[in-house]
Amino acid sequence: MYGKGQLPVESSFGIEEEMLSVAYVSSATSKLSQEELIELMHLIREKNPKVGVSGMLLYCEGHFMQVIEGPEEKVMPLYETIQADPRHDRVVTLFEETIEERRFKEWTMGLRQLTARELEQVSGWTGLREAADRVDREDRANRDAVYELLMTFRRTMG
Ligand SMILES: Cc1cc2nc3c(=O)[nH]c(=O)nc-3n(C[C@H](O)[C@H](O)[C@H](O)COP(=O)(O)O)c2cc1C
């Protein structure tokens, strides 16, 4: 399974094999209230640990950005379920990559709601969808920018 000299990745989730990280942006079909967001978060926090999925979800003025990471065979079906969720549409995949180590292991799913102003201060973007607009033009640069943005908000989650 592992090549000579290679060790399986170990984390709070135990020994892990091929892992996938997928990120997207989408738009809420109707603006979510605070209660609806909290309800969604409760559902996510209950379900993700059961399948070993971690990540981060940002919500900014009607748009989502999420990264989900975990075992490939869990992440892909979950991503399909999420894409079909009627609470949002215009889902654009930002990237899909295999990873050796989780970036968000302490968070089964972090949620951060932010204002356009906060987003602009951190990323220079005028909205989360700007990441989607860049997908075709850039790639690696965009991926790094997406991770950096998510990491910045993760760090401020206490
Ligand atoms: C923006 C967004 C992000 C979501 N993220 C997750 C997630 O990380 N994990 C999850 O299980 N469901 C997530 N969901 C919910 C799923 O789309 C789906 O409603 C849920 O998994 C179905 O759960 P159930 O079959 O137990 O009702 C998300 C939904 C939205 C709108």
The ligand as an SDF file (V2000), in Angstrom:
LIG
                    3D

 31 33  0  0  0  0  0  0  0  0999 V2000
  -23.2510   25.4540    1.7410 C   0  0  0  0  0  0  0  0  0  0  0  0
  -23.5520   24.0730    2.2570 C   0  0  0  0  0  0  0  0  0  0  0  0
  -22.5290   23.3120    2.8230 C   0  0  0  0  0  0  0  0  0  0  0  0
  -22.7860   22.0330    3.3100 C   0  0  0  0  0  0  0  0  0  0  0  0
  -21.7830   21.3000    3.8610 N   0  0  0  0  0  0  0  0  0  0  0  0
  -22.0320   20.0630    4.3430 C   0  0  0  0  0  0  0  0  0  0  0  0
  -21.0040   19.2770    4.9320 C   0  0  0  0  0  0  0  0  0  0  0  0
  -19.8500   19.6760    5.0440 O   0  0  0  0  0  0  0  0  0  0  0  0
  -21.3500   18.0370    5.4030 N   0  0  0  0  0  0  0  0  0  0  0  0
  -22.6290   17.5450    5.3340 C   0  0  0  0  0  0  0  0  0  0  0  0
  -22.8720   16.4220    5.7650 O   0  0  0  0  0  0  0  0  0  0  0  0
  -23.6060   18.2600    4.7780 N   0  0  0  0  0  0  0  0  0  0  0  0
  -23.3500   19.5050    4.2870 C   0  0  0  0  0  0  0  0  0  0  0  0
  -24.3650   20.2390    3.7420 N   0  0  0  0  0  0  0  0  0  0  0  0
  -25.7180   19.6830    3.7680 C   0  0  0  0  0  0  0  0  0  0  0  0
  -25.9210   18.6860    2.6500 C   0  0  0  0  0  0  0  0  0  0  0  0
  -26.1020   19.3550    1.4270 O   0  0  0  0  0  0  0  0  0  0  0  0
  -27.1610   17.8130    2.9240 C   0  0  0  0  0  0  0  0  0  0  0  0
  -28.2760   18.6190    3.1530 O   0  0  0  0  0  0  0  0  0  0  0  0
  -26.9890   16.9460    4.1360 C   0  0  0  0  0  0  0  0  0  0  0  0
  -25.7390   16.3150    4.1560 O   0  0  0  0  0  0  0  0  0  0  0  0
  -28.1060   15.8970    4.1170 C   0  0  0  0  0  0  0  0  0  0  0  0
  -28.1630   15.3110    5.3540 O   0  0  0  0  0  0  0  0  0  0  0  0
  -29.3150   14.2370    5.6590 P   0  0  0  0  0  0  0  0  0  0  0  0
  -29.2850   13.2590    4.5190 O   0  0  0  0  0  0  0  0  0  0  0  0
  -28.8830   13.6680    6.9630 O   0  0  0  0  0  0  0  0  0  0  0  0
  -30.5730   15.0390    5.7420 O   0  0  0  0  0  0  0  0  0  0  0  0
  -24.1100   21.5180    3.2360 C   0  0  0  0  0  0  0  0  0  0  0  0
  -25.1240   22.2890    2.6680 C   0  0  0  0  0  0  0  0  0  0  0  0
  -24.8650   23.5620    2.1820 C   0  0  0  0  0  0  0  0  0  0  0  0
  -25.9550   24.3770    1.5840 C   0  0  0  0  0  0  0  0  0  0  0  0
  1  2  1  0
  2  3  1  0
  2 30  2  0
  3  4  2  0
  4  5  1  0
  4 28  1  0
  5  6  2  0
  6  7  1  0
  6 13  1  0
  7  8  2  0
  7  9  1  0
  9 10  1  0
 10 11  2  0
 10 12  1  0
 12 13  2  0
 13 14  1  0
 14 15  1  0
 14 28  1  0
 15 16  1  0
 16 17  1  0
 16 18  1  0
 18 19  1  0
 18 20  1  0
 20 21  1  0
 20 22  1  0
 22 23  1  0
 23 24  1  0
 24 25  2  0
 24 26  1  0
 24 27  1  0
 28 29  2  0
 29 30  1  0
 30 31  1  0
M  END
$$$$
